[in-house]
Amino acid sequence: MPVQNDVSVRVLMKQRAGLIGYAWLVVGDPDLAEDVFQEVSVAVIRKADEIKDAEHLNGWLYEAIRLQGLKARRDKGRRAQLLS
């Protein structure tokens, strides 16, 4: 049975600091890490029917953050750098 949205939100809020910290390790930028966390949070709600239970959710979150973080780093590198 898929995980319910209220369970997903509770897990996200309980583990927020750890998830953002992990995203920071992946992307190397605290602001970008917060963006990655927000993107993954939205994805959890959208894909709730694919997540089996709370245990599966934990693994899914870390894998999603890793993949989204790598994508964010790649996209950040492609943007033009502005001079002050």
PyMOL Python script that loads the backbone (N, CA, C, O; Angstrom):
from pymol import cmd

cmd.read_pdbstr("""\
ATOM      1  N   MET A   1       0.840  -1.176   0.000  1.00  0.00           N
ATOM      2  CA  MET A   1       0.000   0.000   0.000  1.00  0.00           C
ATOM      3  C   MET A   1       0.887   1.242   0.000  1.00  0.00           C
ATOM      4  O   MET A   1       1.815   1.331   0.804  1.00  0.00           O
ATOM      5  N   PRO A   2       0.623   2.191  -0.876  1.00  0.00           N
ATOM      6  CA  PRO A   2       1.459   3.399  -0.959  1.00  0.00           C
ATOM      7  C   PRO A   2       1.428   4.206   0.338  1.00  0.00           C
ATOM      8  O   PRO A   2       0.454   4.179   1.089  1.00  0.00           O
ATOM      9  N   VAL A   3       2.502   4.906   0.567  1.00  0.00           N
ATOM     10  CA  VAL A   3       2.606   5.758   1.738  1.00  0.00           C
ATOM     11  C   VAL A   3       1.650   6.949   1.574  1.00  0.00           C
ATOM     12  O   VAL A   3       1.497   7.489   0.478  1.00  0.00           O
ATOM     13  N   GLN A   4       1.021   7.340   2.665  1.00  0.00           N
ATOM     14  CA  GLN A   4       0.086   8.466   2.646  1.00  0.00           C
ATOM     15  C   GLN A   4       0.857   9.791   2.671  1.00  0.00           C
ATOM     16  O   GLN A   4       1.975   9.855   3.181  1.00  0.00           O
ATOM     17  N   ASN A   5       0.254  10.840   2.118  1.00  0.00           N
ATOM     18  CA  ASN A   5       0.919  12.147   2.068  1.00  0.00           C
ATOM     19  C   ASN A   5       1.234  12.685   3.453  1.00  0.00           C
ATOM     20  O   ASN A   5       2.278  13.309   3.644  1.00  0.00           O
ATOM     21  N   ASP A   6       0.348  12.457   4.435  1.00  0.00           N
ATOM     22  CA  ASP A   6       0.630  12.969   5.772  1.00  0.00           C
ATOM     23  C   ASP A   6       1.851  12.282   6.383  1.00  0.00           C
ATOM     24  O   ASP A   6       2.607  12.915   7.120  1.00  0.00           O
ATOM     25  N   VAL A   7       2.050  11.010   6.091  1.00  0.00           N
ATOM     26  CA  VAL A   7       3.241  10.297   6.566  1.00  0.00           C
ATOM     27  C   VAL A   7       4.481  10.867   5.877  1.00  0.00           C
ATOM     28  O   VAL A   7       5.510  11.080   6.519  1.00  0.00           O
ATOM     29  N   SER A   8       4.382  11.112   4.587  1.00  0.00           N
ATOM     30  CA  SER A   8       5.507  11.688   3.837  1.00  0.00           C
ATOM     31  C   SER A   8       5.903  13.038   4.401  1.00  0.00           C
ATOM     32  O   SER A   8       7.089  13.309   4.593  1.00  0.00           O
ATOM     33  N   VAL A   9       4.931  13.878   4.666  1.00  0.00           N
ATOM     34  CA  VAL A   9       5.220  15.216   5.186  1.00  0.00           C
ATOM     35  C   VAL A   9       5.843  15.125   6.574  1.00  0.00           C
ATOM     36  O   VAL A   9       6.780  15.863   6.878  1.00  0.00           O
ATOM     37  N   ARG A  10       5.335  14.232   7.421  1.00  0.00           N
ATOM     38  CA  ARG A  10       5.916  14.070   8.757  1.00  0.00           C
ATOM     39  C   ARG A  10       7.375  13.614   8.669  1.00  0.00           C
ATOM     40  O   ARG A  10       8.231  14.120   9.395  1.00  0.00           O
ATOM     41  N   VAL A  11       7.653  12.670   7.792  1.00  0.00           N
ATOM     42  CA  VAL A  11       9.028  12.187   7.627  1.00  0.00           C
ATOM     43  C   VAL A  11       9.917  13.315   7.108  1.00  0.00           C
ATOM     44  O   VAL A  11      11.034  13.499   7.593  1.00  0.00           O
ATOM     45  N   LEU A  12       9.430  14.064   6.132  1.00  0.00           N
ATOM     46  CA  LEU A  12      10.213  15.183   5.586  1.00  0.00           C
ATOM     47  C   LEU A  12      10.548  16.214   6.665  1.00  0.00           C
ATOM     48  O   LEU A  12      11.687  16.673   6.751  1.00  0.00           O
ATOM     49  N   MET A  13       9.574  16.575   7.476  1.00  0.00           N
ATOM     50  CA  MET A  13       9.811  17.591   8.503  1.00  0.00           C
ATOM     51  C   MET A  13      10.701  17.061   9.627  1.00  0.00           C
ATOM     52  O   MET A  13      11.528  17.797  10.165  1.00  0.00           O
ATOM     53  N   LYS A  14      10.532  15.789   9.980  1.00  0.00           N
ATOM     54  CA  LYS A  14      11.355  15.197  11.037  1.00  0.00           C
ATOM     55  C   LYS A  14      12.814  15.089  10.605  1.00  0.00           C
ATOM     56  O   LYS A  14      13.719  15.302  11.413  1.00  0.00           O
ATOM     57  N   GLN A  15      13.043  14.760   9.345  1.00  0.00           N
ATOM     58  CA  GLN A  15      14.396  14.541   8.846  1.00  0.00           C
ATOM     59  C   GLN A  15      14.949  15.718   8.045  1.00  0.00           C
ATOM     60  O   GLN A  15      15.989  15.591   7.398  1.00  0.00           O
ATOM     61  N   ARG A  16      14.275  16.843   8.082  1.00  0.00           N
ATOM     62  CA  ARG A  16      14.627  18.004   7.251  1.00  0.00           C
ATOM     63  C   ARG A  16      16.110  18.379   7.361  1.00  0.00           C
ATOM     64  O   ARG A  16      16.800  18.504   6.349  1.00  0.00           O
ATOM     65  N   ALA A  17      16.590  18.555   8.582  1.00  0.00           N
ATOM     66  CA  ALA A  17      17.981  19.002   8.772  1.00  0.00           C
ATOM     67  C   ALA A  17      18.967  17.990   8.175  1.00  0.00           C
ATOM     68  O   ALA A  17      19.922  18.379   7.503  1.00  0.00           O
ATOM     69  N   GLY A  18      18.739  16.711   8.417  1.00  0.00           N
ATOM     70  CA  GLY A  18      19.633  15.684   7.877  1.00  0.00           C
ATOM     71  C   GLY A  18      19.584  15.606   6.366  1.00  0.00           C
ATOM     72  O   GLY A  18      20.611  15.410   5.716  1.00  0.00           O
ATOM     73  N   LEU A  19      18.396  15.757   5.805  1.00  0.00           N
ATOM     74  CA  LEU A  19      18.254  15.707   4.353  1.00  0.00           C
ATOM     75  C   LEU A  19      18.911  16.906   3.685  1.00  0.00           C
ATOM     76  O   LEU A  19      19.561  16.765   2.649  1.00  0.00           O
ATOM     77  N   ILE A  20      18.743  18.079   4.270  1.00  0.00           N
ATOM     78  CA  ILE A  20      19.391  19.272   3.715  1.00  0.00           C
ATOM     79  C   ILE A  20      20.909  19.151   3.866  1.00  0.00           C
ATOM     80  O   ILE A  20      21.660  19.541   2.972  1.00  0.00           O
ATOM     81  N   GLY A  21      21.352  18.610   4.999  1.00  0.00           N
ATOM     82  CA  GLY A  21      22.789  18.394   5.188  1.00  0.00           C
ATOM     83  C   GLY A  21      23.360  17.458   4.135  1.00  0.00           C
ATOM     84  O   GLY A  21      24.445  17.697   3.604  1.00  0.00           O
ATOM     85  N   TYR A  22      22.633  16.399   3.839  1.00  0.00           N
ATOM     86  CA  TYR A  22      23.075  15.463   2.799  1.00  0.00           C
ATOM     87  C   TYR A  22      23.101  16.156   1.437  1.00  0.00           C
ATOM     88  O   TYR A  22      24.037  15.975   0.659  1.00  0.00           O
ATOM     89  N   ALA A  23      22.066  16.950   1.157  1.00  0.00           N
ATOM     90  CA  ALA A  23      22.032  17.687  -0.108  1.00  0.00           C
ATOM     91  C   ALA A  23      23.213  18.652  -0.190  1.00  0.00           C
ATOM     92  O   ALA A  23      23.795  18.833  -1.259  1.00  0.00           O
ATOM     93  N   TRP A  24      23.562  19.265   0.925  1.00  0.00           N
ATOM     94  CA  TRP A  24      24.696  20.188   0.963  1.00  0.00           C
ATOM     95  C   TRP A  24      25.995  19.451   0.622  1.00  0.00           C
ATOM     96  O   TRP A  24      26.847  19.978  -0.093  1.00  0.00           O
ATOM     97  N   LEU A  25      26.136  18.231   1.140  1.00  0.00           N
ATOM     98  CA  LEU A  25      27.316  17.433   0.791  1.00  0.00           C
ATOM     99  C   LEU A  25      27.378  17.151  -0.707  1.00  0.00           C
ATOM    100  O   LEU A  25      28.455  17.146  -1.302  1.00  0.00           O
ATOM    101  N   VAL A  26      26.221  16.919  -1.305  1.00  0.00           N
ATOM    102  CA  VAL A  26      26.169  16.595  -2.730  1.00  0.00           C
ATOM    103  C   VAL A  26      26.461  17.819  -3.587  1.00  0.00           C
ATOM    104  O   VAL A  26      27.221  17.734  -4.552  1.00  0.00           O
ATOM    105  N   VAL A  27      25.858  18.972  -3.238  1.00  0.00           N
ATOM    106  CA  VAL A  27      25.960  20.150  -4.109  1.00  0.00           C
ATOM    107  C   VAL A  27      27.030  21.154  -3.684  1.00  0.00           C
ATOM    108  O   VAL A  27      27.488  21.947  -4.507  1.00  0.00           O
ATOM    109  N   GLY A  28      27.433  21.132  -2.419  1.00  0.00           N
ATOM    110  CA  GLY A  28      28.475  22.044  -1.957  1.00  0.00           C
ATOM    111  C   GLY A  28      28.041  23.482  -1.786  1.00  0.00           C
ATOM    112  O   GLY A  28      28.886  24.377  -1.750  1.00  0.00           O
ATOM    113  N   ASP A  29      26.742  23.729  -1.680  1.00  0.00           N
ATOM    114  CA  ASP A  29      26.216  25.089  -1.565  1.00  0.00           C
ATOM    115  C   ASP A  29      24.951  25.032  -0.713  1.00  0.00           C
ATOM    116  O   ASP A  29      24.004  24.333  -1.071  1.00  0.00           O
ATOM    117  N   PRO A  30      24.917  25.760   0.417  1.00  0.00           N
ATOM    118  CA  PRO A  30      23.754  25.653   1.312  1.00  0.00           C
ATOM    119  C   PRO A  30      22.444  26.135   0.682  1.00  0.00           C
ATOM    120  O   PRO A  30      21.390  25.555   0.941  1.00  0.00           O
ATOM    121  N   ASP A  31      22.496  27.169  -0.128  1.00  0.00           N
ATOM    122  CA  ASP A  31      21.275  27.660  -0.779  1.00  0.00           C
ATOM    123  C   ASP A  31      20.768  26.662  -1.813  1.00  0.00           C
ATOM    124  O   ASP A  31      19.567  26.408  -1.905  1.00  0.00           O
ATOM    125  N   LEU A  32      21.669  26.111  -2.573  1.00  0.00           N
ATOM    126  CA  LEU A  32      21.296  25.115  -3.568  1.00  0.00           C
ATOM    127  C   LEU A  32      20.783  23.845  -2.886  1.00  0.00           C
ATOM    128  O   LEU A  32      19.887  23.179  -3.406  1.00  0.00           O
ATOM    129  N   ALA A  33      21.345  23.511  -1.729  1.00  0.00           N
ATOM    130  CA  ALA A  33      20.881  22.350  -0.968  1.00  0.00           C
ATOM    131  C   ALA A  33      19.427  22.521  -0.547  1.00  0.00           C
ATOM    132  O   ALA A  33      18.646  21.573  -0.617  1.00  0.00           O
ATOM    133  N   GLU A  34      19.063  23.710  -0.115  1.00  0.00           N
ATOM    134  CA  GLU A  34      17.666  23.995   0.253  1.00  0.00           C
ATOM    135  C   GLU A  34      16.756  23.853  -0.962  1.00  0.00           C
ATOM    136  O   GLU A  34      15.654  23.315  -0.854  1.00  0.00           O
ATOM    137  N   ASP A  35      17.208  24.331  -2.110  1.00  0.00           N
ATOM    138  CA  ASP A  35      16.426  24.187  -3.342  1.00  0.00           C
ATOM    139  C   ASP A  35      16.223  22.712  -3.704  1.00  0.00           C
ATOM    140  O   ASP A  35      15.134  22.307  -4.110  1.00  0.00           O
ATOM    141  N   VAL A  36      17.268  21.931  -3.553  1.00  0.00           N
ATOM    142  CA  VAL A  36      17.187  20.498  -3.843  1.00  0.00           C
ATOM    143  C   VAL A  36      16.173  19.846  -2.896  1.00  0.00           C
ATOM    144  O   VAL A  36      15.344  19.048  -3.332  1.00  0.00           O
ATOM    145  N   PHE A  37      16.237  20.179  -1.618  1.00  0.00           N
ATOM    146  CA  PHE A  37      15.291  19.626  -0.646  1.00  0.00           C
ATOM    147  C   PHE A  37      13.852  19.974  -1.031  1.00  0.00           C
ATOM    148  O   PHE A  37      12.964  19.125  -0.945  1.00  0.00           O
ATOM    149  N   GLN A  38      13.622  21.201  -1.447  1.00  0.00           N
ATOM    150  CA  GLN A  38      12.277  21.608  -1.831  1.00  0.00           C
ATOM    151  C   GLN A  38      11.795  20.858  -3.067  1.00  0.00           C
ATOM    152  O   GLN A  38      10.638  20.441  -3.126  1.00  0.00           O
ATOM    153  N   GLU A  39      12.664  20.684  -4.045  1.00  0.00           N
ATOM    154  CA  GLU A  39      12.293  19.931  -5.252  1.00  0.00           C
ATOM    155  C   GLU A  39      11.939  18.486  -4.908  1.00  0.00           C
ATOM    156  O   GLU A  39      10.958  17.941  -5.414  1.00  0.00           O
ATOM    157  N   VAL A  40      12.733  17.882  -4.059  1.00  0.00           N
ATOM    158  CA  VAL A  40      12.481  16.493  -3.665  1.00  0.00           C
ATOM    159  C   VAL A  40      11.202  16.400  -2.836  1.00  0.00           C
ATOM    160  O   VAL A  40      10.456  15.429  -2.961  1.00  0.00           O
ATOM    161  N   SER A  41      10.942  17.391  -1.996  1.00  0.00           N
ATOM    162  CA  SER A  41       9.707  17.397  -1.205  1.00  0.00           C
ATOM    163  C   SER A  41       8.475  17.410  -2.096  1.00  0.00           C
ATOM    164  O   SER A  41       7.505  16.702  -1.827  1.00  0.00           O
ATOM    165  N   VAL A  42       8.507  18.200  -3.143  1.00  0.00           N
ATOM    166  CA  VAL A  42       7.395  18.239  -4.096  1.00  0.00           C
ATOM    167  C   VAL A  42       7.275  16.895  -4.813  1.00  0.00           C
ATOM    168  O   VAL A  42       6.172  16.393  -5.027  1.00  0.00           O
ATOM    169  N   ALA A  43       8.415  16.322  -5.179  1.00  0.00           N
ATOM    170  CA  ALA A  43       8.402  15.036  -5.881  1.00  0.00           C
ATOM    171  C   ALA A  43       7.813  13.931  -5.010  1.00  0.00           C
ATOM    172  O   ALA A  43       7.132  13.041  -5.521  1.00  0.00           O
ATOM    173  N   VAL A  44       8.066  13.976  -3.702  1.00  0.00           N
ATOM    174  CA  VAL A  44       7.510  12.965  -2.795  1.00  0.00           C
ATOM    175  C   VAL A  44       5.984  12.995  -2.839  1.00  0.00           C
ATOM    176  O   VAL A  44       5.341  11.946  -2.881  1.00  0.00           O
ATOM    177  N   ILE A  45       5.418  14.174  -2.830  1.00  0.00           N
ATOM    178  CA  ILE A  45       3.951  14.304  -2.866  1.00  0.00           C
ATOM    179  C   ILE A  45       3.413  13.824  -4.212  1.00  0.00           C
ATOM    180  O   ILE A  45       2.404  13.120  -4.268  1.00  0.00           O
ATOM    181  N   ARG A  46       4.085  14.204  -5.283  1.00  0.00           N
ATOM    182  CA  ARG A  46       3.630  13.799  -6.620  1.00  0.00           C
ATOM    183  C   ARG A  46       3.715  12.294  -6.843  1.00  0.00           C
ATOM    184  O   ARG A  46       2.854  11.709  -7.500  1.00  0.00           O
ATOM    185  N   LYS A  47       4.751  11.672  -6.298  1.00  0.00           N
ATOM    186  CA  LYS A  47       5.004  10.265  -6.572  1.00  0.00           C
ATOM    187  C   LYS A  47       4.663   9.365  -5.382  1.00  0.00           C
ATOM    188  O   LYS A  47       5.216   8.273  -5.253  1.00  0.00           O
ATOM    189  N   ALA A  48       3.775   9.810  -4.532  1.00  0.00           N
ATOM    190  CA  ALA A  48       3.429   9.051  -3.324  1.00  0.00           C
ATOM    191  C   ALA A  48       2.941   7.644  -3.647  1.00  0.00           C
ATOM    192  O   ALA A  48       3.167   6.722  -2.864  1.00  0.00           O
ATOM    193  N   ASP A  49       2.282   7.465  -4.772  1.00  0.00           N
ATOM    194  CA  ASP A  49       1.764   6.139  -5.122  1.00  0.00           C
ATOM    195  C   ASP A  49       2.874   5.150  -5.492  1.00  0.00           C
ATOM    196  O   ASP A  49       2.630   3.945  -5.540  1.00  0.00           O
ATOM    197  N   GLU A  50       4.089   5.644  -5.755  1.00  0.00           N
ATOM    198  CA  GLU A  50       5.218   4.769  -6.083  1.00  0.00           C
ATOM    199  C   GLU A  50       6.009   4.346  -4.849  1.00  0.00           C
ATOM    200  O   GLU A  50       6.853   3.454  -4.932  1.00  0.00           O
ATOM    201  N   ILE A  51       5.745   4.974  -3.709  1.00  0.00           N
ATOM    202  CA  ILE A  51       6.513   4.721  -2.494  1.00  0.00           C
ATOM    203  C   ILE A  51       5.703   3.774  -1.608  1.00  0.00           C
ATOM    204  O   ILE A  51       4.575   4.085  -1.224  1.00  0.00           O
ATOM    205  N   LYS A  52       6.286   2.615  -1.287  1.00  0.00           N
ATOM    206  CA  LYS A  52       5.556   1.542  -0.628  1.00  0.00           C
ATOM    207  C   LYS A  52       5.232   1.819   0.837  1.00  0.00           C
ATOM    208  O   LYS A  52       4.093   1.648   1.271  1.00  0.00           O
ATOM    209  N   ASP A  53       6.250   2.252   1.602  1.00  0.00           N
ATOM    210  CA  ASP A  53       6.049   2.467   3.039  1.00  0.00           C
ATOM    211  C   ASP A  53       7.107   3.448   3.541  1.00  0.00           C
ATOM    212  O   ASP A  53       7.909   3.964   2.763  1.00  0.00           O
ATOM    213  N   ALA A  54       7.097   3.697   4.856  1.00  0.00           N
ATOM    214  CA  ALA A  54       8.022   4.681   5.424  1.00  0.00           C
ATOM    215  C   ALA A  54       9.481   4.262   5.258  1.00  0.00           C
ATOM    216  O   ALA A  54      10.347   5.110   5.047  1.00  0.00           O
ATOM    217  N   GLU A  55       9.757   2.975   5.350  1.00  0.00           N
ATOM    218  CA  GLU A  55      11.138   2.503   5.167  1.00  0.00           C
ATOM    219  C   GLU A  55      11.604   2.737   3.730  1.00  0.00           C
ATOM    220  O   GLU A  55      12.727   3.186   3.501  1.00  0.00           O
ATOM    221  N   HIS A  56      10.751   2.436   2.784  1.00  0.00           N
ATOM    222  CA  HIS A  56      11.059   2.677   1.371  1.00  0.00           C
ATOM    223  C   HIS A  56      11.219   4.178   1.125  1.00  0.00           C
ATOM    224  O   HIS A  56      12.055   4.594   0.323  1.00  0.00           O
ATOM    225  N   LEU A  57      10.421   4.979   1.813  1.00  0.00           N
ATOM    226  CA  LEU A  57      10.493   6.437   1.670  1.00  0.00           C
ATOM    227  C   LEU A  57      11.876   6.957   2.043  1.00  0.00           C
ATOM    228  O   LEU A  57      12.420   7.817   1.351  1.00  0.00           O
ATOM    229  N   ASN A  58      12.454   6.443   3.133  1.00  0.00           N
ATOM    230  CA  ASN A  58      13.780   6.922   3.553  1.00  0.00           C
ATOM    231  C   ASN A  58      14.831   6.693   2.477  1.00  0.00           C
ATOM    232  O   ASN A  58      15.594   7.603   2.152  1.00  0.00           O
ATOM    233  N   GLY A  59      14.878   5.504   1.930  1.00  0.00           N
ATOM    234  CA  GLY A  59      15.830   5.231   0.859  1.00  0.00           C
ATOM    235  C   GLY A  59      15.551   6.053  -0.376  1.00  0.00           C
ATOM    236  O   GLY A  59      16.469   6.545  -1.031  1.00  0.00           O
ATOM    237  N   TRP A  60      14.271   6.198  -0.693  1.00  0.00           N
ATOM    238  CA  TRP A  60      13.856   6.972  -1.858  1.00  0.00           C
ATOM    239  C   TRP A  60      14.307   8.425  -1.716  1.00  0.00           C
ATOM    240  O   TRP A  60      14.794   9.021  -2.677  1.00  0.00           O
ATOM    241  N   LEU A  61      14.146   8.995  -0.523  1.00  0.00           N
ATOM    242  CA  LEU A  61      14.526  10.402  -0.303  1.00  0.00           C
ATOM    243  C   LEU A  61      16.008  10.629  -0.558  1.00  0.00           C
ATOM    244  O   LEU A  61      16.383  11.572  -1.255  1.00  0.00           O
ATOM    245  N   TYR A  62      16.852   9.768   0.002  1.00  0.00           N
ATOM    246  CA  TYR A  62      18.291   9.965  -0.167  1.00  0.00           C
ATOM    247  C   TYR A  62      18.728   9.771  -1.613  1.00  0.00           C
ATOM    248  O   TYR A  62      19.596  10.493  -2.103  1.00  0.00           O
ATOM    249  N   GLU A  63      18.138   8.811  -2.290  1.00  0.00           N
ATOM    250  CA  GLU A  63      18.476   8.612  -3.706  1.00  0.00           C
ATOM    251  C   GLU A  63      17.979   9.788  -4.544  1.00  0.00           C
ATOM    252  O   GLU A  63      18.676  10.240  -5.453  1.00  0.00           O
ATOM    253  N   ALA A  64      16.773  10.287  -4.243  1.00  0.00           N
ATOM    254  CA  ALA A  64      16.224  11.433  -4.982  1.00  0.00           C
ATOM    255  C   ALA A  64      17.064  12.681  -4.747  1.00  0.00           C
ATOM    256  O   ALA A  64      17.302  13.452  -5.677  1.00  0.00           O
ATOM    257  N   ILE A  65      17.511  12.884  -3.520  1.00  0.00           N
ATOM    258  CA  ILE A  65      18.357  14.050  -3.227  1.00  0.00           C
ATOM    259  C   ILE A  65      19.683  13.930  -3.971  1.00  0.00           C
ATOM    260  O   ILE A  65      20.175  14.913  -4.524  1.00  0.00           O
ATOM    261  N   ARG A  66      20.256  12.749  -3.986  1.00  0.00           N
ATOM    262  CA  ARG A  66      21.525  12.564  -4.710  1.00  0.00           C
ATOM    263  C   ARG A  66      21.361  12.891  -6.194  1.00  0.00           C
ATOM    264  O   ARG A  66      22.159  13.631  -6.769  1.00  0.00           O
ATOM    265  N   LEU A  67      20.321  12.332  -6.800  1.00  0.00           N
ATOM    266  CA  LEU A  67      20.105  12.562  -8.232  1.00  0.00           C
ATOM    267  C   LEU A  67      19.754  14.022  -8.523  1.00  0.00           C
ATOM    268  O   LEU A  67      20.285  14.610  -9.465  1.00  0.00           O
ATOM    269  N   GLN A  68      18.861  14.608  -7.720  1.00  0.00           N
ATOM    270  CA  GLN A  68      18.478  16.009  -7.923  1.00  0.00           C
ATOM    271  C   GLN A  68      19.665  16.931  -7.658  1.00  0.00           C
ATOM    272  O   GLN A  68      19.835  17.940  -8.341  1.00  0.00           O
ATOM    273  N   GLY A  69      20.489  16.582  -6.662  1.00  0.00           N
ATOM    274  CA  GLY A  69      21.672  17.381  -6.353  1.00  0.00           C
ATOM    275  C   GLY A  69      22.687  17.364  -7.480  1.00  0.00           C
ATOM    276  O   GLY A  69      23.258  18.400  -7.820  1.00  0.00           O
ATOM    277  N   LEU A  70      22.916  16.198  -8.060  1.00  0.00           N
ATOM    278  CA  LEU A  70      23.840  16.114  -9.192  1.00  0.00           C
ATOM    279  C   LEU A  70      23.318  16.908 -10.380  1.00  0.00           C
ATOM    280  O   LEU A  70      24.088  17.571 -11.075  1.00  0.00           O
ATOM    281  N   LYS A  71      22.016  16.841 -10.611  1.00  0.00           N
ATOM    282  CA  LYS A  71      21.410  17.621 -11.693  1.00  0.00           C
ATOM    283  C   LYS A  71      21.556  19.122 -11.421  1.00  0.00           C
ATOM    284  O   LYS A  71      21.868  19.896 -12.327  1.00  0.00           O
ATOM    285  N   ALA A  72      21.330  19.523 -10.175  1.00  0.00           N
ATOM    286  CA  ALA A  72      21.441  20.940  -9.815  1.00  0.00           C
ATOM    287  C   ALA A  72      22.879  21.441  -9.982  1.00  0.00           C
ATOM    288  O   ALA A  72      23.097  22.556 -10.456  1.00  0.00           O
ATOM    289  N   ARG A  73      23.855  20.621  -9.595  1.00  0.00           N
ATOM    290  CA  ARG A  73      25.266  21.005  -9.784  1.00  0.00           C
ATOM    291  C   ARG A  73      25.597  21.155 -11.252  1.00  0.00           C
ATOM    292  O   ARG A  73      26.286  22.095 -11.648  1.00  0.00           O
ATOM    293  N   ARG A  74      25.111  20.236 -12.054  1.00  0.00           N
ATOM    294  CA  ARG A  74      25.361  20.284 -13.499  1.00  0.00           C
ATOM    295  C   ARG A  74      24.723  21.533 -14.094  1.00  0.00           C
ATOM    296  O   ARG A  74      25.347  22.228 -14.897  1.00  0.00           O
ATOM    297  N   ASP A  75      23.481  21.821 -13.703  1.00  0.00           N
ATOM    298  CA  ASP A  75      22.785  22.996 -14.226  1.00  0.00           C
ATOM    299  C   ASP A  75      23.452  24.286 -13.767  1.00  0.00           C
ATOM    300  O   ASP A  75      23.534  25.249 -14.529  1.00  0.00           O
ATOM    301  N   LYS A  76      23.930  24.308 -12.524  1.00  0.00           N
ATOM    302  CA  LYS A  76      24.601  25.503 -12.001  1.00  0.00           C
ATOM    303  C   LYS A  76      25.876  25.785 -12.784  1.00  0.00           C
ATOM    304  O   LYS A  76      26.208  26.943 -13.034  1.00  0.00           O
ATOM    305  N   GLY A  77      26.584  24.744 -13.166  1.00  0.00           N
ATOM    306  CA  GLY A  77      27.817  24.907 -13.932  1.00  0.00           C
ATOM    307  C   GLY A  77      27.582  25.431 -15.331  1.00  0.00           C
ATOM    308  O   GLY A  77      28.477  26.023 -15.935  1.00  0.00           O
ATOM    309  N   ARG A  78      26.392  25.220 -15.847  1.00  0.00           N
ATOM    310  CA  ARG A  78      26.075  25.662 -17.208  1.00  0.00           C
ATOM    311  C   ARG A  78      25.627  27.123 -17.275  1.00  0.00           C
ATOM    312  O   ARG A  78      25.680  27.748 -18.334  1.00  0.00           O
ATOM    313  N   ARG A  79      25.187  27.656 -16.141  1.00  0.00           N
ATOM    314  CA  ARG A  79      24.739  29.050 -16.134  1.00  0.00           C
ATOM    315  C   ARG A  79      25.935  29.995 -16.239  1.00  0.00           C
ATOM    316  O   ARG A  79      27.016  29.725 -15.716  1.00  0.00           O
ATOM    317  N   ALA A  80      25.713  31.080 -16.913  1.00  0.00           N
ATOM    318  CA  ALA A  80      26.774  32.086 -17.051  1.00  0.00           C
ATOM    319  C   ALA A  80      27.047  32.754 -15.703  1.00  0.00           C
ATOM    320  O   ALA A  80      26.118  33.046 -14.950  1.00  0.00           O
ATOM    321  N   GLN A  81      28.308  32.990 -15.408  1.00  0.00           N
ATOM    322  CA  GLN A  81      28.687  33.676 -14.195  1.00  0.00           C
ATOM    323  C   GLN A  81      28.605  35.169 -14.443  1.00  0.00           C
ATOM    324  O   GLN A  81      29.136  35.685 -15.426  1.00  0.00           O
ATOM    325  N   LEU A  82      27.923  35.860 -13.521  1.00  0.00           N
ATOM    326  CA  LEU A  82      27.792  37.304 -13.619  1.00  0.00           C
ATOM    327  C   LEU A  82      28.903  37.989 -12.848  1.00  0.00           C
ATOM    328  O   LEU A  82      29.284  37.537 -11.768  1.00  0.00           O
ATOM    329  N   LEU A  83      29.418  39.060 -13.388  1.00  0.00           N
ATOM    330  CA  LEU A  83      30.449  39.842 -12.704  1.00  0.00           C
ATOM    331  C   LEU A  83      29.780  40.947 -11.896  1.00  0.00           C
ATOM    332  O   LEU A  83      28.747  41.486 -12.293  1.00  0.00           O
ATOM    333  N   SER A  84      30.380  41.270 -10.767  1.00  0.00           N
ATOM    334  CA  SER A  84      29.802  42.325  -9.928  1.00  0.00           C
ATOM    335  C   SER A  84      30.167  43.698 -10.468  1.00  0.00           C
ATOM    336  O   SER A  84      29.771  44.713  -9.894  1.00  0.00           O
TER     337      SER A  84
END
""", "prot")
cmd.dss("prot")
cmd.show_as("cartoon", "prot")
cmd.util.cbc("prot")
cmd.orient("prot")
